Amino acid sequence: MHNLQWTMDNEENSKTKVTQLFASFSLFLICRKTFAYLLNSVKLGLVVSSIILTAVIFLFQIKTSVIAEKRLVNEEPGVSESLCSKEEQIIWSCTTKKNKIASVCASKKLKTDQGYVQYRFGKPGRVELELPKAKEGSIGYFRYSRYTRPLVTMLQLTFENDGYTYQIHNDDNSEEKPPIRSSMIEIIKSGSDKNSSIVCRNPSTGSLMKLEDIVPKDENGIQ
């Protein structure tokens, strides 16, 4: 009888140990799943936070770029003189380092099939160069191109005359601190590697962006 009781006690102890072991293993699995869930939640939270932060930064850059473009378009006249008459609108104008004036003037009413655009260089009352000379059909004389990325806007107006290519640059770079605004005219002689540049001394008046939907687009883009 004593041996039988001892055997029954051992079996009961074994069952208890098995039950405890199973319970411990079940608890381990639950803890493991819980930990994995929490870890995934943290990872997901980090990913979501990263996406939100990236989106905020991108939207901020876009907003800043749009503000820069609006500033280019809405620049108040008077920063530099112009060779445009009172009956015309100033598209763009700047004073050079040699105190000459370069201006892009247009008729008040300006559409793709209405009005005119002309480039002028010289001084008030003494224009040295006016292109094209004829106002009729002058809109097709020019080519316009624009490059933009967040905080940067680069505008270019191109035209040709007597073997020379003229490129007017009207740029705004807000990536730099402080922001850099610059205007210049590059003159490229056909078949020659020697180019000349006319640098504007003061910030320009107006913006070439006013011609974006008016003159034909330059297929070569910004150069």
VOLUM-903821 format. One record per atom (N, C-alpha, C, CB): residue number from 1; atom name; x, z, y. Coordinates in steps of 0.05 Angstrom, whole numbers, plus 5000, padded with zeros to 4 digits. Glycine has a CB too. Layout:
N
   keke   doro   east     up   north
    NUM     CA      X      Z       Y
...
//
This chain:
223
   keke   doro   east     up   north
      1      N   5017   5000    4976
      1     CA   5000   5000    5000
      1      C   5017   5000    5025
      1     CB   4981   5025    5000
      2      N   5038   5015    5024
      2     CA   5056   5017    5048
      2      C   5068   4989    5054
      2     CB   5078   5037    5043
      3      N   5076   4975    5033
      3     CA   5088   4948    5037
      3      C   5067   4929    5048
      3     CB   5100   4938    5011
      4      N   5043   4931    5038
      4     CA   5021   4913    5047
      4      C   5016   4918    5077
      4     CB   4996   4918    5031
      5      N   5015   4943    5085
      5     CA   5010   4950    5113
      5      C   5033   4939    5131
      5     CB   5007   4980    5117
      6      N   5057   4942    5120
      6     CA   5081   4932    5135
      6      C   5080   4902    5139
      6     CB   5107   4940    5121
      7      N   5071   4888    5118
      7     CA   5068   4859    5119
      7      C   5047   4850    5139
      7     CB   5061   4847    5091
      8      N   5025   4864    5140
      8     CA   5003   4858    5158
      8      C   5012   4863    5187
      8     CB   4978   4875    5152
      9      N   5027   4885    5191
      9     CA   5037   4891    5218
      9      C   5056   4869    5227
      9     CB   5051   4918    5218
     10      N   5074   4859    5209
     10     CA   5092   4838    5216
     10      C   5078   4812    5224
     10     CB   5112   4833    5193
     11      N   5057   4806    5208
     11     CA   5042   4782    5214
     11      C   5028   4785    5242
     11     CB   5020   4777    5192
     12      N   5018   4809    5247
     12     CA   5004   4813    5273
     12      C   5024   4810    5296
     12     CB   4991   4841    5274
     13      N   5048   4822    5292
     13     CA   5069   4820    5312
     13      C   5077   4791    5317
     13     CB   5093   4837    5304
     14      N   5079   4776    5295
     14     CA   5087   4748    5297
     14      C   5067   4732    5313
     14     CB   5091   4736    5269
     15      N   5040   4738    5307
     15     CA   5019   4724    5322
     15      C   5020   4731    5351
     15     CB   4991   4731    5310
     16      N   5026   4756    5357
     16     CA   5028   4764    5385
     16      C   5050   4750    5400
     16     CB   5031   4795    5387
     17      N   5073   4749    5385
     17     CA   5097   4735    5397
     17      C   5091   4706    5402
     17     CB   5121   4739    5379
     18      N   5077   4693    5382
     18     CA   5071   4665    5385
     18      C   5052   4661    5409
     18     CB   5058   4654    5360
     19      N   5033   4679    5411
     19     CA   5014   4677    5434
     19      C   5028   4681    5460
     19     CB   4992   4698    5431
     20      N   5046   4701    5461
     20     CA   5061   4705    5485
     20      C   5079   4681    5492
     20     CB   5078   4730    5483
     21      N   5091   4670    5471
     21     CA   5109   4647    5476
     21      C   5093   4623    5486
     21     CB   5123   4640    5450
     22      N   5069   4619    5475
     22     CA   5052   4597    5483
     22      C   5043   4601    5512
     22     CB   5027   4595    5465
     23      N   5036   4627    5518
     23     CA   5027   4633    5546
     23      C   5050   4629    5565
     23     CB   5017   4662    5547
     24      N   5074   4637    5558
     24     CA   5098   4633    5575
     24      C   5103   4604    5580
     24     CB   5122   4647    5563
     25      N   5101   4588    5558
     25     CA   5106   4559    5560
     25      C   5085   4546    5578
     25     CB   5106   4546    5532
     26      N   5060   4555    5575
     26     CA   5038   4544    5591
     26      C   5042   4551    5621
     26     CB   5011   4555    5582
     27      N   5051   4576    5625
     27     CA   5057   4584    5653
     27      C   5080   4568    5665
     27     CB   5064   4614    5654
     28      N   5100   4562    5647
     28     CA   5123   4546    5656
     28      C   5114   4518    5664
     28     CB   5144   4544    5634
     29      N   5096   4506    5648
     29     CA   5086   4479    5654
     29      C   5070   4479    5680
     29     CB   5068   4469    5631
     30      N   5053   4500    5684
     30     CA   5037   4502    5708
     30      C   5055   4505    5732
     30     CB   5018   4526    5706
     31      N   5076   4521    5730
     31     CA   5095   4525    5752
     31      C   5110   4499    5758
     31     CB   5114   4547    5746
     32      N   5117   4485    5737
     32     CA   5132   4461    5741
     32      C   5115   4439    5755
     32     CB   5141   4450    5714
     33      N   5090   4437    5746
     33     CA   5072   4418    5759
     33      C   5066   4426    5788
     33     CB   5045   4416    5744
     34      N   5063   4452    5792
     34     CA   5058   4461    5820
     34      C   5082   4455    5838
     34     CB   5052   4491    5820
     35      N   5106   4461    5827
     35     CA   5131   4455    5842
     35      C   5133   4425    5848
     35     CB   5155   4465    5827
     36      N   5128   4409    5828
     36     CA   5130   4380    5832
     36      C   5110   4370    5853
     36     CB   5125   4365    5805
     37      N   5085   4382    5852
     37     CA   5065   4375    5871
     37      C   5073   4382    5899
     37     CB   5038   4388    5864
     38      N   5084   4407    5902
     38     CA   5093   4416    5928
     38      C   5116   4399    5938
     38     CB   5102   4445    5927
     39      N   5135   4392    5920
     39     CA   5158   4375    5927
     39      C   5149   4347    5937
     39     CB   5178   4372    5904
     40      N   5130   4336    5922
     40     CA   5119   4310    5929
     40      C   5104   4311    5956
     40     CB   5100   4299    5907
     41      N   5090   4334    5960
     41     CA   5076   4337    5985
     41      C   5096   4339    6008
     41     CB   5059   4363    5984
     42      N   5118   4353    6004
     42     CA   5138   4355    6025
     42      C   5150   4327    6031
     42     CB   5161   4374    6017
     43      N   5156   4313    6009
     43     CA   5168   4286    6012
     43      C   5148   4268    6027
     43     CB   5175   4274    5984
     44      N   5122   4269    6019
     44     CA   5102   4253    6032
     44      C   5099   4261    6061
     44     CB   5075   4257    6017
     45      N   5101   4287    6066
     45     CA   5099   4296    6094
     45      C   5122   4285    6110
     45     CB   5099   4326    6095
     46      N   5146   4285    6099
     46     CA   5170   4275    6113
     46      C   5167   4245    6118
     46     CB   5195   4280    6097
     47      N   5157   4231    6098
     47     CA   5153   4202    6101
     47      C   5133   4196    6123
     47     CB   5145   4189    6074
     48      N   5110   4210    6122
     48     CA   5090   4206    6142
     48      C   5100   4213    6170
     48     CB   5065   4223    6136
     49      N   5115   4235    6172
     49     CA   5126   4243    6197
     49      C   5146   4222    6208
     49     CB   5140   4270    6195
     50      N   5162   4211    6189
     50     CA   5181   4190    6197
     50      C   5167   4165    6207
     50     CB   5199   4183    6173
     51      N   5145   4157    6193
     51     CA   5130   4134    6201
     51      C   5117   4138    6228
     51     CB   5108   4127    6180
     52      N   5106   4162    6232
     52     CA   5093   4168    6258
     52      C   5114   4167    6280
     52     CB   5079   4195    6257
     53      N   5137   4179    6276
     53     CA   5158   4180    6296
     53      C   5168   4152    6303
     53     CB   5182   4197    6286
     54      N   5172   4135    6282
     54     CA   5181   4108    6286
     54      C   5160   4092    6302
     54     CB   5186   4094    6259
     55      N   5134   4096    6295
     55     CA   5113   4083    6310
     55      C   5112   4091    6339
     55     CB   5086   4088    6297
     56      N   5116   4117    6344
     56     CA   5116   4127    6372
     56      C   5139   4115    6388
     56     CB   5118   4158    6372
     57      N   5163   4114    6375
     57     CA   5186   4103    6389
     57      C   5182   4073    6395
     57     CB   5212   4106    6372
     58      N   5171   4059    6375
     58     CA   5166   4030    6378
     58      C   5146   4025    6401
     58     CB   5156   4017    6352
     59      N   5124   4040    6401
     59     CA   5103   4037    6421
     59      C   5114   4044    6449
     59     CB   5079   4055    6415
     60      N   5132   4064    6450
     60     CA   5144   4071    6476
     60      C   5162   4048    6486
     60     CB   5161   4097    6473
     61      N   5177   4036    6467
     61     CA   5194   4013    6475
     61      C   5177   3990    6484
     61     CB   5212   4005    6452
     62      N   5155   3984    6470
     62     CA   5138   3962    6478
     62      C   5126   3967    6505
     62     CB   5115   3958    6457
     63      N   5117   3992    6510
     63     CA   5105   3999    6536
     63      C   5125   3996    6558
     63     CB   5094   4028    6535
     64      N   5150   4005    6553
     64     CA   5171   4002    6573
     64      C   5178   3973    6579
     64     CB   5197   4016    6563
     65      N   5177   3956    6557
     65     CA   5183   3928    6561
     65      C   5161   3915    6577
     65     CB   5186   3914    6534
     66      N   5136   3922    6571
     66     CA   5113   3911    6586
     66      C   5115   3919    6615
     66     CB   5086   3920    6574
     67      N   5122   3944    6621
     67     CA   5125   3953    6648
     67      C   5147   3937    6662
     67     CB   5132   3983    6649
     68      N   5169   3932    6648
     68     CA   5191   3916    6660
     68      C   5181   3888    6666
     68     CB   5215   3915    6641
     69      N   5165   3876    6648
     69     CA   5155   3849    6652
     69      C   5136   3849    6676
     69     CB   5141   3838    6627
     70      N   5119   3869    6678
     70     CA   5100   3871    6700
     70      C   5116   3874    6726
     70     CB   5081   3894    6697
     71      N   5138   3889    6725
     71     CA   5154   3893    6749
     71      C   5166   3867    6758
     71     CB   5176   3914    6744
     72      N   5174   3851    6738
     72     CA   5186   3824    6745
     72      C   5165   3807    6758
     72     CB   5196   3811    6720
     73      N   5141   3807    6747
     73     CA   5120   3789    6757
     73      C   5110   3798    6785
     73     CB   5096   3788    6738
     74      N   5108   3824    6788
     74     CA   5095   3835    6812
     74      C   5115   3843    6834
     74     CB   5078   3858    6806
     75      N   5140   3835    6831
     75     CA   5160   3842    6851
     75      C   5151   3833    6879
     75     CB   5187   3828    6844
     76      N   5151   3851    6898
     76     CA   5141   3846    6924
     76      C   5161   3828    6939
     76     CB   5137   3872    6940
     77      N   5150   3807    6954
     77     CA   5168   3791    6970
     77      C   5182   3808    6992
     77     CB   5152   3768    6983
     78      N   5205   3798    7001
     78     CA   5218   3812    7022
     78      C   5245   3824    7013
     78     CB   5201   3834    7033
     79      N   5250   3824    6987
     79     CA   5276   3834    6978
     79      C   5298   3815    6987
     79     CB   5277   3837    6947
     80      N   5293   3789    6985
     80     CA   5312   3770    6996
     80      C   5296   3748    7010
     80     CB   5330   3758    6973
     81      N   5310   3733    7027
     81     CA   5297   3712    7042
     81      C   5289   3689    7023
     81     CB   5314   3701    7064
     82      N   5273   3670    7033
     82     CA   5264   3648    7017
     82      C   5263   3623    7034
     82     CB   5237   3654    7005
     83      N   5264   3600    7020
     83     CA   5262   3574    7033
     83      C   5234   3562    7030
     83     CB   5283   3555    7022
     84      N   5215   3579    7022
     84     CA   5188   3570    7018
     84      C   5173   3573    7045
     84     CB   5174   3586    6996
     85      N   5154   3555    7049
     85     CA   5138   3557    7074
     85      C   5115   3576    7070
     85     CB   5128   3529    7082
     86      N   5101   3582    7092
     86     CA   5078   3600    7091
     86      C   5055   3588    7075
     86     CB   5069   3607    7119
     87      N   5055   3562    7073
     87     CA   5034   3549    7057
     87      C   5040   3548    7028
     87     CB   5030   3520    7068
     88      N   5063   3558    7020
     88     CA   5071   3558    6992
     88      C   5074   3586    6981
     88     CB   5098   3543    6989
     89      N   5075   3588    6955
     89     CA   5080   3614    6942
     89      C   5110   3615    6933
     89     CB   5061   3619    6918
     90      N   5121   3639    6934
     90     CA   5148   3643    6924
     90      C   5148   3649    6895
     90     CB   5163   3665    6940
     91      N   5158   3630    6879
     91     CA   5160   3636    6850
     91      C   5184   3654    6845
     91     CB   5163   3609    6834
     92      N   5206   3647    6857
     92     CA   5231   3662    6854
     92      C   5250   3655    6877
     92     CB   5245   3656    6826
     93      N   5265   3674    6887
     93     CA   5284   3669    6908
     93      C   5306   3690    6909
     93     CB   5269   3668    6935
     94      N   5330   3682    6916
     94     CA   5351   3701    6918
     94      C   5371   3692    6939
     94     CB   5366   3705    6891
     95      N   5386   3712    6950
     95     CA   5408   3707    6969
     95      C   5434   3708    6954
     95     CB   5407   3727    6993
     96      N   5451   3688    6957
     96     CA   5476   3687    6942
     96      C   5498   3703    6957
     96     CB   5485   3658    6938
     97      N   5520   3706    6943
     97     CA   5542   3721    6955
     97      C   5554   3707    6979
     97     CB   5564   3726    6934
     98      N   5549   3681    6982
     98     CA   5559   3666    7005
     98      C   5537   3662    7026
     98     CB   5569   3638    6996
     99      N   5516   3680    7024
     99     CA   5495   3680    7043
     99      C   5478   3654    7044
     99     CB   5505   3686    7071
    100      N   5478   3640    7022
    100     CA   5460   3617    7019
    100      C   5434   3628    7005
    100     CB   5473   3594    7003
    101      N   5413   3612    7005
    101     CA   5388   3620    6993
    101      C   5381   3600    6972
    101     CB   5366   3623    7014
    102      N   5373   3609    6948
    102     CA   5363   3592    6927
    102      C   5334   3600    6922
    102     CB   5380   3594    6901
    103      N   5316   3581    6923
    103     CA   5287   3588    6920
    103      C   5274   3568    6902
    103     CB   5274   3588    6948
    104      N   5254   3578    6887
    104     CA   5236   3561    6872
    104      C   5208   3565    6885
    104     CB   5235   3569    6841
    105      N   5199   3544    6898
    105     CA   5174   3546    6913
    105      C   5152   3529    6899
    105     CB   5178   3536    6942
    106      N   5127   3536    6904
    106     CA   5105   3522    6891
    106      C   5081   3522    6910
    106     CB   5098   3535    6864
    107      N   5063   3504    6904
    107     CA   5038   3504    6919
    107      C   5021   3528    6913
    107     CB   5022   3478    6913
    108      N   5004   3536    6932
    108     CA   4987   3559    6928
    108      C   4970   3556    6903
    108     CB   4969   3565    6952
    109      N   4958   3533    6900
    109     CA   4942   3526    6877
    109      C   4961   3513    6857
    109     CB   4918   3508    6883
    110      N   4965   3526    6834
    110     CA   4984   3516    6815
    110      C   4973   3518    6787
    110     CB   5010   3532    6817
    111      N   4970   3495    6774
    111     CA   4962   3494    6746
    111      C   4979   3473    6732
    111     CB   4931   3487    6743
    112      N   4975   3470    6706
    112     CA   4991   3450    6692
    112      C   4987   3422    6702
    112     CB   4985   3452    6662
    113      N   4963   3417    6713
    113     CA   4956   3390    6722
    113      C   4950   3390    6752
    113     CB   4933   3379    6707
    114      N   4958   3411    6766
    114     CA   4952   3412    6795
    114      C   4975   3427    6810
    114     CB   4925   3427    6799
    115      N   4982   3416    6833
    115     CA   5002   3429    6849
    115      C   5030   3418    6844
    115     CB   5002   3458    6844
    116      N   5050   3432    6854
    116     CA   5078   3423    6852
    116      C   5097   3447    6851
    116     CB   5086   3405    6875
    117      N   5121   3442    6841
    117     CA   5142   3462    6840
    117      C   5168   3449    6849
    117     CB   5146   3474    6812
    118      N   5183   3462    6867
    118     CA   5209   3451    6876
    118      C   5230   3473    6877
    118     CB   5205   3438    6904
    119      N   5255   3465    6872
    119     CA   5278   3482    6875
    119      C   5292   3474    6902
    119     CB   5298   3480    6851
    120      N   5299   3494    6917
    120     CA   5313   3489    6943
    120      C   5337   3507    6946
    120     CB   5293   3493    6967
    121      N   5357   3496    6959
    121     CA   5382   3511    6963
    121      C   5393   3505    6991
    121     CB   5403   3504    6941
    122      N   5402   3527    7004
    122     CA   5413   3523    7031
    122      C   5406   3547    7049
    122     CB   5403   3498    7044
    123      N   5399   3541    7074
    123     CA   5392   3562    7093
    123      C   5366   3553    7107
    123     CB   5414   3567    7113
    124      N   5351   3573    7118
    124     CA   5327   3566    7132
    124      C   5332   3545    7154
    124     CB   5314   3591    7145
    125      N   5317   3523    7154
    125     CA   5321   3502    7173
    125      C   5342   3483    7166
    125     CB   5327   3514    7200
    126      N   5357   3488    7144
    126     CA   5379   3470    7136
    126      C   5381   3470    7105
    126     CB   5406   3478    7149
    127      N   5362   3458    7093
    127     CA   5361   3456    7063
    127      C   5381   3435    7054
    127     CB   5332   3450    7053
    128      N   5400   3443    7037
    128     CA   5421   3425    7028
    128      C   5412   3410    7003
    128     CB   5446   3441    7022
    129      N   5395   3422    6987
    129     CA   5387   3409    6962
    129      C   5358   3416    6956
    129     CB   5405   3417    6938
    130      N   5342   3396    6950
    130     CA   5314   3400    6943
    130      C   5307   3383    6919
    130     CB   5294   3393    6967
    131      N   5299   3396    6897
    131     CA   5294   3381    6872
    131      C   5268   3390    6859
    131     CB   5317   3385    6853
    132      N   5252   3371    6849
    132     CA   5255   3342    6854
    132      C   5247   3336    6883
    132     CB   5238   3326    6834
    133      N   5255   3313    6892
    133     CA   5249   3306    6920
    133      C   5219   3299    6923
    133     CB   5265   3282    6929
    134      N   5207   3287    6903
    134     CA   5179   3281    6903
    134      C   5163   3304    6891
    134     CB   5173   3255    6888
    135      N   5142   3313    6905
    135     CA   5125   3335    6895
    135      C   5107   3326    6872
    135     CB   5109   3346    6918
    136      N   5099   3301    6873
    136     CA   5081   3291    6852
    136      C   5095   3290    6825
    136     CB   5070   3263    6860
    137      N   5083   3302    6805
    137     CA   5095   3302    6779
    137      C   5118   3321    6775
    137     CB   5104   3275    6772
    138      N   5123   3338    6795
    138     CA   5146   3356    6795
    138      C   5144   3378    6774
    138     CB   5149   3369    6822
    139      N   5120   3385    6765
    139     CA   5117   3406    6745
    139      C   5131   3399    6719
    139     CB   5087   3412    6739
    140      N   5130   3374    6711
    140     CA   5143   3365    6687
    140      C   5173   3362    6689
    140     CB   5132   3339    6678
    141      N   5184   3366    6713
    141     CA   5212   3364    6718
    141      C   5228   3388    6708
    141     CB   5218   3361    6748
    142      N   5214   3410    6705
    142     CA   5226   3435    6697
    142      C   5220   3442    6668
    142     CB   5217   3458    6715
    143      N   5238   3460    6656
    143     CA   5233   3471    6630
    143      C   5237   3501    6632
    143     CB   5253   3458    6609
    144      N   5218   3515    6619
    144     CA   5218   3545    6621
    144      C   5223   3557    6593
    144     CB   5191   3554    6632
    145      N   5237   3579    6593
    145     CA   5242   3594    6567
    145      C   5243   3623    6573
    145     CB   5267   3584    6553
    146      N   5235   3639    6553
    146     CA   5235   3668    6556
    146      C   5244   3681    6530
    146     CB   5207   3678    6565
    147      N   5260   3702    6532
    147     CA   5267   3719    6509
    147      C   5261   3747    6516
    147     CB   5298   3715    6502
    148      N   5246   3761    6498
    148     CA   5240   3789    6502
    148      C   5244   3805    6477
    148     CB   5211   3792    6512
    149      N   5252   3829    6480
    149     CA   5252   3850    6460
    149      C   5247   3876    6475
    149     CB   5279   3850    6443
    150      N   5241   3898    6461
    150     CA   5236   3923    6476
    150      C   5257   3929    6496
    150     CB   5233   3946    6456
    151      N   5249   3933    6521
    151     CA   5267   3940    6543
    151      C   5283   3917    6555
    151     CB   5286   3962    6534
    152      N   5280   3893    6544
    152     CA   5296   3871    6554
    152      C   5278   3846    6558
    152     CB   5319   3864    6534
    153      N   5280   3834    6581
    153     CA   5267   3808    6587
    153      C   5286   3789    6600
    153     CB   5242   3813    6605
    154      N   5289   3765    6588
    154     CA   5307   3745    6599
    154      C   5291   3720    6603
    154     CB   5332   3740    6579
    155      N   5292   3710    6628
    155     CA   5277   3686    6636
    155      C   5297   3664    6645
    155     CB   5257   3692    6658
    156      N   5289   3639    6639
    156     CA   5307   3617    6646
    156      C   5290   3593    6654
    156     CB   5326   3610    6623
    157      N   5298   3580    6676
    157     CA   5286   3555    6685
    157      C   5307   3534    6687
    157     CB   5271   3559    6713
    158      N   5303   3512    6673
    158     CA   5323   3491    6670
    158      C   5313   3465    6682
    158     CB   5331   3487    6641
    159      N   5331   3451    6696
    159     CA   5325   3424    6706
    159      C   5352   3408    6709
    159     CB   5310   3425    6733
    160      N   5350   3382    6712
    160     CA   5374   3365    6713
    160      C   5374   3348    6738
    160     CB   5376   3348    6688
    161      N   5398   3342    6747
    161     CA   5401   3324    6771
    161      C   5428   3312    6771
    161     CB   5396   3340    6797
    162      N   5429   3285    6771
    162     CA   5454   3270    6775
    162      C   5477   3279    6757
    162     CB   5463   3273    6804
    163      N   5471   3282    6731
    163     CA   5491   3290    6712
    163      C   5497   3319    6710
    163     CB   5516   3276    6718
    164      N   5482   3336    6724
    164     CA   5485   3365    6723
    164      C   5460   3378    6713
    164     CB   5493   3375    6751
    165      N   5464   3399    6697
    165     CA   5441   3415    6687
    165      C   5442   3442    6702
    165     CB   5443   3419    6657
    166      N   5420   3449    6714
    166     CA   5417   3474    6728
    166      C   5401   3494    6711
    166     CB   5404   3470    6756
    167      N   5411   3518    6708
    167     CA   5397   3539    6694
    167      C   5394   3564    6712
    167     CB   5412   3546    6667
    168      N   5370   3570    6719
    168     CA   5365   3594    6735
    168      C   5358   3617    6716
    168     CB   5341   3590    6756
    169      N   5373   3639    6718
    169     CA   5369   3662    6701
    169      C   5357   3685    6717
    169     CB   5396   3671    6688
    170      N   5337   3697    6706
    170     CA   5323   3720    6719
    170      C   5319   3741    6697
    170     CB   5294   3710    6731
    171      N   5337   3761    6697
    171     CA   5338   3780    6674
    171      C   5333   3809    6682
    171     CB   5365   3778    6660
    172      N   5322   3823    6663
    172     CA   5317   3852    6666
    172      C   5325   3866    6641
    172     CB   5287   3858    6674
    173      N   5346   3883    6642
    173     CA   5356   3898    6619
    173      C   5353   3928    6624
    173     CB   5385   3890    6613
    174      N   5331   3939    6612
    174     CA   5327   3968    6615
    174      C   5339   3984    6592
    174     CB   5297   3974    6617
    175      N   5353   3971    6574
    175     CA   5368   3985    6554
    175      C   5392   4000    6567
    175     CB   5379   3966    6532
    176      N   5402   3988    6588
    176     CA   5424   4001    6602
    176      C   5414   4022    6621
    176     CB   5440   3979    6618
    177      N   5430   4043    6625
    177     CA   5423   4064    6643
    177      C   5444   4067    6665
    177     CB   5420   4091    6628
    178      N   5437   4061    6690
    178     CA   5410   4053    6700
    178      C   5404   4024    6692
    178     CB   5408   4056    6730
    179      N   5379   4016    6692
    179     CA   5371   3989    6685
    179      C   5386   3968    6702
    179     CB   5341   3985    6688
    180      N   5392   3945    6690
    180     CA   5406   3924    6703
    180      C   5387   3900    6708
    180     CB   5431   3914    6687
    181      N   5384   3893    6733
    181     CA   5368   3869    6740
    181      C   5387   3849    6753
    181     CB   5345   3876    6759
    182      N   5387   3824    6743
    182     CA   5406   3805    6753
    182      C   5393   3777    6754
    182     CB   5431   3804    6735
    183      N   5403   3761    6773
    183     CA   5395   3733    6776
    183      C   5419   3717    6783
    183     CB   5373   3730    6799
    184      N   5420   3693    6772
    184     CA   5442   3675    6777
    184      C   5434   3646    6770
    184     CB   5468   3683    6761
    185      N   5450   3627    6779
    185     CA   5446   3599    6773
    185      C   5471   3588    6760
    185     CB   5438   3583    6799
    186      N   5468   3577    6736
    186     CA   5490   3564    6723
    186      C   5488   3534    6727
    186     CB   5491   3571    6692
    187      N   5510   3521    6733
    187     CA   5510   3492    6738
    187      C   5529   3480    6717
    187     CB   5518   3485    6767
    188      N   5519   3463    6700
    188     CA   5534   3452    6678
    188      C   5537   3422    6681
    188     CB   5521   3459    6650
    189      N   5561   3412    6683
    189     CA   5566   3384    6685
    189      C   5566   3371    6658
    189     CB   5593   3378    6700
    190      N   5552   3349    6655
    190     CA   5550   3335    6630
    190      C   5577   3325    6621
    190     CB   5530   3312    6632
    191      N   5584   3331    6596
    191     CA   5610   3323    6584
    191      C   5634   3339    6593
    191     CB   5614   3295    6592
    192      N   5629   3361    6606
    192     CA   5651   3378    6615
    192      C   5648   3407    6605
    192     CB   5653   3377    6646
    193      N   5670   3420    6600
    193     CA   5670   3448    6591
    193      C   5671   3467    6615
    193     CB   5693   3453    6573
    194      N   5676   3456    6639
    194     CA   5678   3473    6662
    194      C   5651   3476    6676
    194     CB   5699   3461    6682
    195      N   5640   3500    6676
    195     CA   5615   3506    6689
    195      C   5619   3523    6713
    195     CB   5596   3519    6669
    196      N   5601   3522    6731
    196     CA   5602   3539    6755
    196      C   5577   3556    6756
    196     CB   5605   3522    6781
    197      N   5580   3579    6770
    197     CA   5557   3598    6772
    197      C   5553   3606    6801
    197     CB   5562   3622    6754
    198      N   5528   3609    6808
    198     CA   5521   3620    6834
    198      C   5507   3646    6829
    198     CB   5502   3600    6850
    199      N   5520   3668    6837
    199     CA   5510   3695    6832
    199      C   5494   3705    6855
    199     CB   5533   3714    6824
    200      N   5471   3717    6850
    200     CA   5455   3728    6871
    200      C   5466   3755    6880
    200     CB   5426   3731    6862
    201      N   5468   3759    6906
    201     CA   5479   3783    6917
    201      C   5458   3806    6916
    201     CB   5488   3779    6946
    202      N   5433   3799    6922
    202     CA   5412   3819    6922
    202      C   5392   3815    6899
    202     CB   5397   3818    6949
    203      N   5377   3836    6893
    203     CA   5355   3831    6873
    203      C   5337   3808    6882
    203     CB   5339   3857    6869
    204      N   5329   3792    6863
    204     CA   5313   3769    6870
    204      C   5284   3777    6877
    204     CB   5313   3749    6847
    205      N   5271   3758    6891
    205     CA   5243   3761    6898
    205      C   5227   3745    6878
    205     CB   5237   3751    6927
    206      N   5204   3756    6869
    206     CA   5186   3742    6851
    206      C   5196   3742    6823
    206     CB   5183   3714    6860
    207      N   5186   3724    6807
    207     CA   5194   3723    6779
    207      C   5188   3695    6767
    207     CB   5179   3744    6762
    208      N   5206   3685    6751
    208     CA   5202   3659    6738
    208      C   5179   3660    6718
    208     CB   5227   3650    6724
    209      N   5171   3684    6711
    209     CA   5149   3687    6691
    209      C   5123   3676    6702
    209     CB   5146   3717    6684
    210      N   5121   3672    6728
    210     CA   5097   3660    6740
    210      C   5093   3631    6730
    210     CB   5099   3661    6770
    211      N   5115   3619    6720
    211     CA   5113   3592    6711
    211      C   5109   3589    6681
    211     CB   5139   3577    6718
    212      N   5106   3612    6667
    212     CA   5105   3612    6638
    212      C   5083   3593    6627
    212     CB   5100   3640    6628
    213      N   5060   3593    6638
    213     CA   5038   3576    6628
    213      C   5034   3552    6645
    213     CB   5012   3592    6627
    214      N   5054   3545    6661
    214     CA   5052   3522    6680
    214      C   5070   3499    6671
    214     CB   5058   3531    6708
    215      N   5096   3505    6671
    215     CA   5116   3484    6665
    215      C   5120   3482    6635
    215     CB   5143   3488    6680
    216      N   5130   3459    6625
    216     CA   5135   3456    6596
    216      C   5155   3476    6586
    216     CB   5144   3428    6590
    217      N   5152   3484    6560
    217     CA   5171   3502    6548
    217      C   5197   3488    6540
    217     CB   5158   3515    6523
    218      N   5219   3502    6542
    218     CA   5245   3491    6534
    218      C   5249   3496    6504
    218     CB   5268   3504    6551
    219      N   5250   3474    6489
    219     CA   5253   3477    6460
    219      C   5280   3489    6452
    219     CB   5250   3450    6447
    220      N   5300   3488    6469
    220     CA   5326   3499    6463
    220      C   5327   3529    6468
    220     CB   5348   3485    6480
    221      N   5308   3540    6482
    221     CA   5307   3569    6487
    221      C   5328   3577    6507
    221     CB   5311   3584    6461
    222      N   5332   3604    6509
    222     CA   5352   3615    6527
    222      C   5380   3607    6518
    222     CB   5350   3645    6528
    223      N   5396   3598    6537
    223     CA   5424   3590    6532
    223      C   5443   3606    6549
    223     CB   5428   3560    6536
//
